[in-house]
Amino acid sequence: MANDYDKVFKENFEPLLPQLLEILFGLKIPKMVDLKDKLQVTMEREMDNLKKVVHDDPSLDYGIHWEFQTNDEDMRARNFLYYALFYYNHKIPLKQIVIFLGDNGGKNILNNTLEIEGLKLNFLVVDLKSIPKDVFLQSQTPEGVIMAILADFGEDKPETVIRQILQHLLKLIGRVDRLKKYQRQLQVLSRLRKLEVPVLNEIKLMPIYYDIETDGLYLQGIEVGIEKGIEVGIEKGIEKGAAQGFEKEMRFVVIQMLNAKKYSLDEISHISGATTAFIMDIAHELNIKL
């Protein structure tokens, strides 16, 4: 389970980190490069997520290290050890960031200052659940958008936020196989918030989800249509899929959403790809008022 989380964060968080640090702390990172050697911490594990931030003026260079934590633990002693080992090897400062993924607010994890005789260590702590979801939903990358599942939902219900995430992914991603990748990643991250069931339910309501499972011709229609824009692609895919029997699958999606009794006519139309007339006909058959 932990390996699943690690894989998603390693793939997604590094390109997102500069944007997040600038938004939260005003810290601008011009460029990050790999360090050739890694620091081995034998009592714990290899020091992962370590980069060098480079500037036109080398005197401004520093290292940056970030670590994800799901447990509320005091990180000061460990980060002190990391800093000492890093400085011994590279002779440049190290900025350290702890990203807290716990479902409940942390207490020990927020201890980010260590003062002992002659030394003072400060590092950044980011509690993702304290960051408004819109910070991630406004991202122009799918890696940023899916992080909204770990953020502060405010007054919105989880189902509403999950729907927003999936709709933003749909707009950003131009290939169906890539959408599947981020749907899977969203399911993995949702376990940290105990939201795997509503995430799976909302994914199943997406027309592309059913296309992936049932209709290769519809998939081709979407792939062709994406070249002209994702919204046109969906319409083209539905038109072609309907001609090949996809109407049955679209009808199923509409019925599921109508029975849920929590979606407006426009929402059902947008998510299912069905026309409002098609939806109203089904609602009339089922004696459901919209």
N, C-alpha and C positions, 0 to 999 in steps of 0.2 A: 504493500500500500504506500509506504513512504517513498519507495523507488518511483512510483507513478508520479507523485507530487514533484520529486526532484527532477524528473525528466521534463515535465511541463515547465517548471520554473527555469531550468537551464536553457531550454529552447526559447523562452519568451521574455524573460525578465531583463536580460542584458541589453537588448535594443530599446527597451522601455525605460531603463534606469536613468539616462540623462534627462529625459523629459520629466520624469517624476521628481527628481531631485531639484530641478529648476522650479517646478511648480510649488513644491513643499518648502524648500529651504533657500531658494534663490541661488543655488549652486550651479554654475554653468560649466559643463564639461566639453572642451573643444574636441578632444579625440582620445579614445582609449585604445591601447595596444596590449597584446599578450606579453606576459613576462616569460622568458625562456625557461627559467627554473621555477619549481614550485616548492613551497615551504612544507616540510614534513613535520607534523606535530604527532609524535609517536604515542603520547598518552591519550589522544583523542582520535584524530583522523587527519587526512591531508587537508590543507587549507585551500578550499575551493573558492571559486568566484573571486579571483584576484586579478586585477588589471593595473596597468600603469597609465595615468592620465598625462598626456604630453602637451606642451605649449611651444610656441615659437621661441620663448625664453626658457631654456632648460632649468633655470633656477626656480621656476614655478611648478615644475613637475612634482607629482606625488603618486602614491599608490592608492588604490581604492579596493576595499574588500567588503563584500556584503554576504550576509548569512540569513537563512530563513529559519524561524523558530515557531513551532506549534505549542511548545510548553512554556509556561510562565516561570522562567528561571533567571537568576542574576548572572549576566554575561560579563561582568567587569573583570573578573580574574582571567577568564579565557581570552578576552580581547586584549588584556594587558600582555599576556604571553604571545599572542599573535603579533602585536605591535613590536615587541622586543625582537622577535625572530626576524620580522620583515626588515626592521631598521638595521639589524646586524648585517643582513645580506645586501641591502640596496642603498642604505645611507640617505634615504629621502623620507619625508613624512608619509603617514598612512591615514587616510580617512576611512573610518569603519562605520558600517551601516547594518543594523539588525532589523529585519523585517518580520514583524510578529503576525502570525497567521491564526492565532487562537480565536476560538469562537466567543469567548468571554474576555472582558477587559483584563489586561495584565497589570500586575503590581510590581513584582520583582523585575520583570523585563524592562521596566521604565527607569531603573537605576542605571544611568548612563555616564556617571562621573566617578572616577576613582582618584582619591587624593591620599597619597602616602608621603612620607618625608622626602622632600626634594623632587617629587614627581606628581604630575596631574594628567590624567587621561580623560578625554571626552570623546564620545561617539554618538552617532545619530540612532534613534529608535523610531521606526515607522510602524504604527499599528494600523494595518490596512482597513480594519473595520471602523476606524475613526475618519477615514477619508470619504467624502461624498462620492457616491457612485458616478455622478456626472463628470468627475475628473477623468474617469476611464471611458465612459460612454462617448465623450467628445474626442477620444483618440482617433487618429486616422489610420491606425494599424489594428488588425484583428487581435494581436497579442495584447494590446492595451485594452481593447473592449472586453475581452473575457475576464480581465482582472476585476471588473465591476461586480462579479459574483462574490468577491471577498470584501467589498467596500460597505459603506453605510448606506442603507436603503432609504433612510429618512422615514417619511410617512407612507411610502409605497409598499404594497404587498410584494412578497417574493415573486409571485407569478408575474406581476407587472414588470418587475425589473428583468426577470429572465426573458420575458417576451421582448423587451427593449434590446437586450443584448443580442438575441437571435436576429432581430430585424436589422440592427446595425451591422452585424456580420454579413447578412445577406446583401446589404448595400455595398459593403467594402470589398467583398471577395468575388472575383470574376470566374472562378472555376469551382465546379461542384465537388471535385475530389478534395480541394482545399477546405471547403465548407465542412465536409465530413470530419476532417482533421480537427477543426476547432470545436465542432460539436462534441467530439470525444474528449478533448481537453476540458471543455466546460463541465462535462459530467465528472471528470476526475476532481477538479477543483471544488465542485459543489459538495463533495463529501466532507470538506472541511467546515461547511456551514450546515451539514445535514439537510441538504436541499436536492439530493440526487433524484428523489421521486418527482417533485415538480419540474425539475429540469428535463427529465426524460419525457414527461407528459407533454411539455411545451415543444420539445423537439419533434415528437410524433405528430404534432399538429401542423408542422411545416410541410408544405407541398413537396419540397425537394427531398424531405426525409422519405416520403412514400415513393417518390420517383426512384430514389436510390435502391429501395427494396424491391420495387415491382415493375418498373417500366423503363426499359432501355431506350425506346423510341422517344419518350418524353425527355429523357436525359439529353439525347442528341438535339432535340428542339431547343432546350435551354442553352446548351453549349453554343449553338449557332447564334441564338438570340443575344447572348451575352456580349458578342462583338458590337452590338448596337446599343448596349446598355442593359443593366441587370433587370430593370423593370420590364423592358421590352422583351428580354430573354424569357422571363417567367410567362408572359402572355403568349409568346410564340410556343414555348414548351407545352403550355396547357392546351393551346389550340391543336397542336400536332398530336399530343397525347390523347386528347379527347377523341380524335379521329381513329385512334388505335385502341380505344377502350379505356382511356384514363379517366373518363367521366365518372366511372364507378368509384375510383379511388378518391376523386375530388368530392364526390357526393358523401363518401364516408367521412372525410375531414369536416365537411359542413355539418353533418349530423352530430358528430362528436362535439363540435363547438356550440351548436344550438342546445344540445342537452346539458352542457355545462352551465348555461344560463348566466354567463358572466361576460360575454363578449357582445359588443355592439355590431350592428349590421356592417358598418365600415370596417371594423376590425376583422370580422369573418371574411369579408371580401378581400381585404389586403393580405391576410395570412393564407387563405385557401386558394386565392386566385380566381374564385368564382364570381360571376356577375351578381349584382344585387337582385336581379329578377330571378336568377337560378336559386339563390338562397331563400328568397321569399316564397317561391313555389314549394320548396322543401319544408319550410316552416309551416306553410298552410297544410301540407299533407300530414305533418306531425301535430297539428293543432297547437303550435307554439307561437306566442305573441312576441313580436320584436319591439 
